[in-house]
Amino acid sequence: MRRFRPLFAFWLALFMLSVNAPMAWAAFTASAVIEVQTGGSDSTGVGVFDPGVAGMDATASVASANTSAPVVTVNGEAAGDVNMWFYLKSATSSLPGWYKISSVDTTNHKYTINATIGSAVLANGTLNTVTGCCSTGTTLSSVTWAVDYSQTTGNITTGTASSSTTTLTATTAIFRKPMVGNGVTNGTAWRVITAYTSTTVVTVDSAPAWTSQSISIGGALASPAQAWSLAVNRTSPNSNRIWVKAGSGYSTAANIAANKDSVTMQGYSSIRGDSGRATITATTGCTIIIAASQFNCYFRNLILDCGSSVANTGITVSSNEVNIQNVWVKNFLVAGFALGTSSTCEIVDCEMSASQSGATAGITGSATNLKISGCYIHGNLCPASTLSGNAQTWTNNIIYSNTGTSSDGLTLAGSYGHQITNNTFYGNGRDGIRLQNYQAGTVIRNNIFVSNGASTAGYGINCSNAQMQGSPIFNYNAFFGNATGLMNQINTGANDVTLGADPVTNAAGGNFKLNNNATGGRLSRHAGIPGTPPGLSATKGYLDIGAVQHSDLVVNRGGR
């Protein structure tokens, strides 16, 4: 019996993987865009539109194209297309992207679309910044177009269809010309319509082998996990983008496997590209998102709530070149971001807060060549970071009130190459920065250290190794009120500033701008480096010390 145990274990693991994975068989390309909404469905919702499909109609025309309400003459419209998204793929002098359909004239076969500034989503995923859907002129001709039916919570049409090839035939007239580029599903397999033949016949991207199957077109998916299961690896120059509409939020009881190369997962509030954040809350112990063994993934505009003593970590990364931006992780048991041995990752404009007792750190791992900028790490019962990798770059971060007798702002355990510039370390439990191991080539400058040692003895900067080698560079830093002193076992820099008062406006109220106190914030203004470049006395710089730069002038841009 013993020799059968490995085989049994293999089949058991395979069975468990199939039980926990969403059932989704996809065939789309890397140019497909995937939509998730709280009112969507993972079984009947399709959630896919592919702008890269070549078979879209190219006979539309646009009048008043340079206005806020262009009028599009089309073929195959329906009254129900109101509030759907007209996709302008191409035309001479056009601004390709998604424009919401304001009204439909079925008599004259026309759409009126909304092209006011900030109401359309351009093909690159950003909001439009000019009125109209053209760059020059007032009309467009030979417009290649479709209608994206994925950005709604219900199906546009359902029916019964069969196919043994890429030709999909319905029993009733359910297809229309604007559906090209949209997905179609029977609930277990997903395909994309690539060409329109008639109201009962379309072509799909690969043969689904359906016989009298109930199918649906249109409607969003319900979960980010299902979206990732449908995504595919990058095919240059295209890669999938998963849009997650905030709505009432999402919950997960298992890890979301972000296991496809170069995919972007991006939240939004009401219109794609508006930078609103979608919330995903854990309901059982898990890591909310795991980015494993894939490169160039992007996570943007999310709130990951680990659920107060439920989930371990917000995002775990075990691949390289992952970019995390505008993501807030809270209530974590282990870490906000666990970066493992990853390399060349970026964490930008993120927040980590409200860790649970016993948490390791806001950011953990041995990642190398890591860049962290513009982040706010605060109110945790653990250090902000215990990263042990080399070549970390920290810029313009605010690291505040991470309490506990071993809670440093940063614990730098890597041996070389750190760049710690223009950060604010305020009110952390032990040291602002604790340096471990040797520190060859490390630079720490233009930082503010205030009231660190809030839970125990602590310094602004504490060098725990009295024999530290590598000549780390400390200069142009400002210090006030650190419990045990400015620095330990290292010399202060020639241009360091010892403050006589708190330099920030109101830390408890979340305002870390420099105040104008003569012995506080004012001494940190214009005191950073670089200042005046050598040999250019007329070119004077005014860089402040700390994460936030002050403004002396109010610029009137209205001409008054």
Secondary structure, 3 states (H helix, E strand, C coil): CHHHHHHHHHHHHHHHHHHHCCCCECCCCCCCEEEECCCCCCCCCCCEECCCCCCCEEEEEEECCCCCCCEEECCCCCHHHCCCEEEEEECCCECCEEEEEEEEECCCCEEEECCCCCCCEECCCCECCCCCCECCCCCEEEEEEEEECCCCCCCCEEEEEEECCCEEEECCCCCCHHHCCEEEECCCEEEEEEEEEECCEEEECCCCCEEEEEEEECCCECCHHHHHHHCCCCECCECCEEEEECCCCEEECCCEECCCCCCEEEEECCCCCCCCCEEEEECCCCEEEEECCCCCCEEEEEEEECCCCCCCEEEEECCCCCEEEEEEEECCCCEEEECCCCECCEEECCEEECCCCCCCEEEECCCECCEEECCEEECCCCCCECCCCCCCEEECCEEECCCCCCCCCEEECCCECCEEECCEEECCCCCCEEECCCCECCEEECCEEECCCCCCCCEEEEECCCCCCCCCEEECCEEECCCCEEEECCCCCCCCEECCCCCEEECCCCEEEECCCCCCHHHHCCCCCCCCCCCCCCCCCCCCCCCCCCCCCCCCCCCC
